[in-house]
Amino acid sequence: MTRARLTNFFMFFILKFSFQFRRTYKCRVRLYKGLRKPEEMLNLEEIRQHVSDSDDDLKLDVVTLRYGMFIYYTYIGDLEKGNEQLLAIVKDPFEGAFATTKARQYAKARGLI
């Protein structure tokens, strides 16, 4: 692969995933600010509009949003709902994702797994 093609490939990769991560980041921030309800976070139709057709992209977004919901519920003191989010991530993980790694750590520390 030529240097130009390699550069183009990495630029595509960076732009594609940076948009996806910015969107999930904005969703989580809106939740933390009270501008979005937790029930609205896992709207699969909305998520599908913003990710590629890949099931992996959808799964990564769901795991990331669930982790954000775990943080939110923990912050407001609703540990039961926070634990539900942890268990959902651990049950259907996206291997290698930060959210999966941290969810396992918290779930073990809380005695959930």
CNS distance restraints for C-alpha pairs under 8 A (distance, minus, plus):
assign (resid   1 and name CA) (resid   5 and name CA) 6.31 0.50 0.50
assign (resid   1 and name CA) (resid   6 and name CA) 6.34 0.50 0.50
assign (resid   2 and name CA) (resid   6 and name CA) 6.15 0.50 0.50
assign (resid   3 and name CA) (resid   7 and name CA) 6.07 0.50 0.50
assign (resid   4 and name CA) (resid   8 and name CA) 6.17 0.50 0.50
assign (resid   5 and name CA) (resid   9 and name CA) 6.09 0.50 0.50
assign (resid   6 and name CA) (resid  10 and name CA) 6.28 0.50 0.50
assign (resid   7 and name CA) (resid  11 and name CA) 6.12 0.50 0.50
assign (resid   8 and name CA) (resid  12 and name CA) 6.14 0.50 0.50
assign (resid   9 and name CA) (resid  13 and name CA) 6.21 0.50 0.50
assign (resid  10 and name CA) (resid  14 and name CA) 6.00 0.50 0.50
assign (resid  11 and name CA) (resid  15 and name CA) 6.02 0.50 0.50
assign (resid  12 and name CA) (resid  16 and name CA) 5.94 0.50 0.50
assign (resid  13 and name CA) (resid  17 and name CA) 6.17 0.50 0.50
assign (resid  14 and name CA) (resid  18 and name CA) 5.75 0.50 0.50
assign (resid  15 and name CA) (resid  19 and name CA) 6.19 0.50 0.50
assign (resid  16 and name CA) (resid  20 and name CA) 6.57 0.50 0.50
assign (resid  17 and name CA) (resid  21 and name CA) 6.06 0.50 0.50
assign (resid  18 and name CA) (resid  22 and name CA) 5.99 0.50 0.50
assign (resid  19 and name CA) (resid  23 and name CA) 6.24 0.50 0.50
assign (resid  20 and name CA) (resid  24 and name CA) 6.54 0.50 0.50
assign (resid  20 and name CA) (resid  50 and name CA) 7.02 0.50 0.50
assign (resid  20 and name CA) (resid  51 and name CA) 6.68 0.50 0.50
assign (resid  21 and name CA) (resid  25 and name CA) 5.95 0.50 0.50
assign (resid  22 and name CA) (resid  26 and name CA) 6.06 0.50 0.50
assign (resid  23 and name CA) (resid  27 and name CA) 6.27 0.50 0.50
assign (resid  23 and name CA) (resid  50 and name CA) 8.00 0.50 0.50
assign (resid  24 and name CA) (resid  28 and name CA) 6.24 0.50 0.50
assign (resid  24 and name CA) (resid  61 and name CA) 6.78 0.50 0.50
assign (resid  24 and name CA) (resid  64 and name CA) 7.30 0.50 0.50
assign (resid  24 and name CA) (resid  65 and name CA) 6.56 0.50 0.50
assign (resid  25 and name CA) (resid  29 and name CA) 6.19 0.50 0.50
assign (resid  26 and name CA) (resid  30 and name CA) 6.06 0.50 0.50
assign (resid  27 and name CA) (resid  31 and name CA) 6.29 0.50 0.50
assign (resid  27 and name CA) (resid  36 and name CA) 7.55 0.50 0.50
assign (resid  27 and name CA) (resid  41 and name CA) 7.24 0.50 0.50
assign (resid  27 and name CA) (resid  65 and name CA) 7.83 0.50 0.50
assign (resid  28 and name CA) (resid  32 and name CA) 6.25 0.50 0.50
assign (resid  28 and name CA) (resid  65 and name CA) 6.81 0.50 0.50
assign (resid  28 and name CA) (resid  68 and name CA) 5.81 0.50 0.50
assign (resid  28 and name CA) (resid  69 and name CA) 7.55 0.50 0.50
assign (resid  29 and name CA) (resid  33 and name CA) 6.14 0.50 0.50
assign (resid  30 and name CA) (resid  34 and name CA) 6.17 0.50 0.50
assign (resid  30 and name CA) (resid  35 and name CA) 4.91 0.50 0.50
assign (resid  30 and name CA) (resid  36 and name CA) 5.39 0.50 0.50
assign (resid  31 and name CA) (resid  35 and name CA) 5.77 0.50 0.50
assign (resid  31 and name CA) (resid  36 and name CA) 4.63 0.50 0.50
assign (resid  31 and name CA) (resid  37 and name CA) 6.15 0.50 0.50
assign (resid  31 and name CA) (resid  38 and name CA) 6.68 0.50 0.50
assign (resid  31 and name CA) (resid  72 and name CA) 7.60 0.50 0.50
assign (resid  32 and name CA) (resid  36 and name CA) 7.98 0.50 0.50
assign (resid  32 and name CA) (resid  72 and name CA) 6.35 0.50 0.50
assign (resid  36 and name CA) (resid  40 and name CA) 6.80 0.50 0.50
assign (resid  36 and name CA) (resid  41 and name CA) 7.65 0.50 0.50
assign (resid  37 and name CA) (resid  41 and name CA) 7.00 0.50 0.50
assign (resid  38 and name CA) (resid  69 and name CA) 6.85 0.50 0.50
assign (resid  41 and name CA) (resid  65 and name CA) 6.78 0.50 0.50
assign (resid  42 and name CA) (resid  47 and name CA) 7.60 0.50 0.50
assign (resid  42 and name CA) (resid  62 and name CA) 6.70 0.50 0.50
assign (resid  42 and name CA) (resid  65 and name CA) 7.23 0.50 0.50
assign (resid  42 and name CA) (resid  66 and name CA) 7.80 0.50 0.50
assign (resid  43 and name CA) (resid  47 and name CA) 6.34 0.50 0.50
assign (resid  44 and name CA) (resid  48 and name CA) 6.00 0.50 0.50
assign (resid  45 and name CA) (resid  49 and name CA) 6.48 0.50 0.50
assign (resid  46 and name CA) (resid  50 and name CA) 7.00 0.50 0.50
assign (resid  47 and name CA) (resid  51 and name CA) 6.49 0.50 0.50
assign (resid  47 and name CA) (resid  58 and name CA) 6.94 0.50 0.50
assign (resid  47 and name CA) (resid  61 and name CA) 7.42 0.50 0.50
assign (resid  48 and name CA) (resid  52 and name CA) 7.32 0.50 0.50
assign (resid  48 and name CA) (resid  53 and name CA) 7.52 0.50 0.50
assign (resid  48 and name CA) (resid  58 and name CA) 6.64 0.50 0.50
assign (resid  51 and name CA) (resid  57 and name CA) 6.12 0.50 0.50
assign (resid  51 and name CA) (resid  58 and name CA) 6.44 0.50 0.50
assign (resid  52 and name CA) (resid  57 and name CA) 6.57 0.50 0.50
assign (resid  52 and name CA) (resid  58 and name CA) 7.84 0.50 0.50
assign (resid  53 and name CA) (resid  57 and name CA) 7.66 0.50 0.50
assign (resid  54 and name CA) (resid  58 and name CA) 6.67 0.50 0.50
assign (resid  55 and name CA) (resid  59 and name CA) 6.07 0.50 0.50
assign (resid  56 and name CA) (resid  60 and name CA) 6.03 0.50 0.50
assign (resid  56 and name CA) (resid  94 and name CA) 7.92 0.50 0.50
assign (resid  57 and name CA) (resid  61 and name CA) 6.25 0.50 0.50
assign (resid  58 and name CA) (resid  62 and name CA) 6.24 0.50 0.50
assign (resid  59 and name CA) (resid  63 and name CA) 6.14 0.50 0.50
assign (resid  59 and name CA) (resid  94 and name CA) 6.66 0.50 0.50
assign (resid  60 and name CA) (resid  64 and name CA) 6.07 0.50 0.50
assign (resid  60 and name CA) (resid  94 and name CA) 6.05 0.50 0.50
assign (resid  60 and name CA) (resid  97 and name CA) 7.42 0.50 0.50
assign (resid  61 and name CA) (resid  65 and name CA) 6.03 0.50 0.50
assign (resid  62 and name CA) (resid  66 and name CA) 6.01 0.50 0.50
assign (resid  63 and name CA) (resid  67 and name CA) 6.19 0.50 0.50
assign (resid  63 and name CA) (resid  89 and name CA) 5.89 0.50 0.50
assign (resid  63 and name CA) (resid  93 and name CA) 7.03 0.50 0.50
assign (resid  63 and name CA) (resid  94 and name CA) 6.84 0.50 0.50
assign (resid  63 and name CA) (resid  99 and name CA) 6.49 0.50 0.50
assign (resid  63 and name CA) (resid 100 and name CA) 7.09 0.50 0.50
assign (resid  64 and name CA) (resid  68 and name CA) 6.38 0.50 0.50
assign (resid  64 and name CA) (resid  99 and name CA) 5.70 0.50 0.50
assign (resid  65 and name CA) (resid  69 and name CA) 6.23 0.50 0.50
assign (resid  66 and name CA) (resid  70 and name CA) 6.18 0.50 0.50
assign (resid  66 and name CA) (resid  85 and name CA) 5.70 0.50 0.50
assign (resid  66 and name CA) (resid  86 and name CA) 7.65 0.50 0.50
assign (resid  66 and name CA) (resid  88 and name CA) 7.89 0.50 0.50
assign (resid  66 and name CA) (resid  89 and name CA) 7.00 0.50 0.50
assign (resid  67 and name CA) (resid  71 and name CA) 6.36 0.50 0.50
assign (resid  67 and name CA) (resid  85 and name CA) 6.82 0.50 0.50
assign (resid  67 and name CA) (resid  86 and name CA) 7.09 0.50 0.50
assign (resid  67 and name CA) (resid  89 and name CA) 7.57 0.50 0.50
assign (resid  67 and name CA) (resid  99 and name CA) 5.71 0.50 0.50
assign (resid  67 and name CA) (resid 103 and name CA) 7.09 0.50 0.50
assign (resid  68 and name CA) (resid  72 and name CA) 6.22 0.50 0.50
assign (resid  69 and name CA) (resid  73 and name CA) 6.03 0.50 0.50
assign (resid  69 and name CA) (resid  82 and name CA) 7.03 0.50 0.50
assign (resid  69 and name CA) (resid  85 and name CA) 6.90 0.50 0.50
assign (resid  70 and name CA) (resid  74 and name CA) 6.04 0.50 0.50
assign (resid  70 and name CA) (resid  81 and name CA) 7.43 0.50 0.50
assign (resid  70 and name CA) (resid  82 and name CA) 4.36 0.50 0.50
assign (resid  70 and name CA) (resid  83 and name CA) 7.09 0.50 0.50
assign (resid  70 and name CA) (resid  85 and name CA) 5.49 0.50 0.50
assign (resid  70 and name CA) (resid  86 and name CA) 6.54 0.50 0.50
assign (resid  71 and name CA) (resid  75 and name CA) 6.07 0.50 0.50
assign (resid  71 and name CA) (resid  82 and name CA) 7.12 0.50 0.50
assign (resid  72 and name CA) (resid  76 and name CA) 6.34 0.50 0.50
assign (resid  72 and name CA) (resid  82 and name CA) 7.68 0.50 0.50
assign (resid  73 and name CA) (resid  77 and name CA) 6.11 0.50 0.50
assign (resid  73 and name CA) (resid  78 and name CA) 5.04 0.50 0.50
assign (resid  73 and name CA) (resid  79 and name CA) 6.38 0.50 0.50
assign (resid  73 and name CA) (resid  81 and name CA) 6.26 0.50 0.50
assign (resid  73 and name CA) (resid  82 and name CA) 4.96 0.50 0.50
assign (resid  74 and name CA) (resid  78 and name CA) 5.72 0.50 0.50
assign (resid  74 and name CA) (resid  79 and name CA) 5.46 0.50 0.50
assign (resid  74 and name CA) (resid  82 and name CA) 5.61 0.50 0.50
assign (resid  78 and name CA) (resid  82 and name CA) 6.32 0.50 0.50
assign (resid  79 and name CA) (resid  83 and name CA) 5.90 0.50 0.50
assign (resid  80 and name CA) (resid  84 and name CA) 6.33 0.50 0.50
assign (resid  81 and name CA) (resid  85 and name CA) 6.49 0.50 0.50
assign (resid  82 and name CA) (resid  86 and name CA) 6.46 0.50 0.50
assign (resid  83 and name CA) (resid  87 and name CA) 6.16 0.50 0.50
assign (resid  83 and name CA) (resid 107 and name CA) 7.44 0.50 0.50
assign (resid  83 and name CA) (resid 112 and name CA) 7.79 0.50 0.50
assign (resid  84 and name CA) (resid  88 and name CA) 6.15 0.50 0.50
assign (resid  85 and name CA) (resid  89 and name CA) 6.30 0.50 0.50
assign (resid  86 and name CA) (resid  90 and name CA) 6.23 0.50 0.50
assign (resid  86 and name CA) (resid 103 and name CA) 5.43 0.50 0.50
assign (resid  86 and name CA) (resid 104 and name CA) 7.47 0.50 0.50
assign (resid  86 and name CA) (resid 106 and name CA) 7.61 0.50 0.50
assign (resid  86 and name CA) (resid 107 and name CA) 6.24 0.50 0.50
assign (resid  87 and name CA) (resid  91 and name CA) 5.88 0.50 0.50
assign (resid  87 and name CA) (resid 103 and name CA) 8.00 0.50 0.50
assign (resid  87 and name CA) (resid 107 and name CA) 7.18 0.50 0.50
assign (resid  87 and name CA) (resid 112 and name CA) 7.50 0.50 0.50
assign (resid  88 and name CA) (resid  92 and name CA) 6.25 0.50 0.50
assign (resid  89 and name CA) (resid  93 and name CA) 5.17 0.50 0.50
assign (resid  89 and name CA) (resid  94 and name CA) 7.95 0.50 0.50
assign (resid  89 and name CA) (resid  99 and name CA) 7.96 0.50 0.50
assign (resid  89 and name CA) (resid 100 and name CA) 6.30 0.50 0.50
assign (resid  89 and name CA) (resid 103 and name CA) 6.72 0.50 0.50
assign (resid  90 and name CA) (resid 100 and name CA) 6.73 0.50 0.50
assign (resid  90 and name CA) (resid 103 and name CA) 6.73 0.50 0.50
assign (resid  90 and name CA) (resid 104 and name CA) 6.21 0.50 0.50
assign (resid  93 and name CA) (resid 100 and name CA) 5.81 0.50 0.50
assign (resid  94 and name CA) (resid 100 and name CA) 6.20 0.50 0.50
assign (resid  95 and name CA) (resid 100 and name CA) 6.58 0.50 0.50
assign (resid  95 and name CA) (resid 101 and name CA) 7.90 0.50 0.50
assign (resid  96 and name CA) (resid 100 and name CA) 7.01 0.50 0.50
assign (resid  96 and name CA) (resid 101 and name CA) 7.02 0.50 0.50
assign (resid  97 and name CA) (resid 101 and name CA) 6.40 0.50 0.50
assign (resid  98 and name CA) (resid 102 and name CA) 6.13 0.50 0.50
assign (resid  99 and name CA) (resid 103 and name CA) 5.84 0.50 0.50
assign (resid 100 and name CA) (resid 104 and name CA) 6.21 0.50 0.50
assign (resid 101 and name CA) (resid 105 and name CA) 6.49 0.50 0.50
assign (resid 102 and name CA) (resid 106 and name CA) 6.18 0.50 0.50
assign (resid 103 and name CA) (resid 107 and name CA) 5.91 0.50 0.50
assign (resid 104 and name CA) (resid 108 and name CA) 6.07 0.50 0.50
assign (resid 105 and name CA) (resid 109 and name CA) 6.17 0.50 0.50
assign (resid 106 and name CA) (resid 110 and name CA) 6.06 0.50 0.50
assign (resid 107 and name CA) (resid 111 and name CA) 6.13 0.50 0.50
assign (resid 107 and name CA) (resid 112 and name CA) 5.02 0.50 0.50
assign (resid 107 and name CA) (resid 113 and name CA) 5.91 0.50 0.50
assign (resid 108 and name CA) (resid 112 and name CA) 5.86 0.50 0.50
assign (resid 108 and name CA) (resid 113 and name CA) 5.31 0.50 0.50
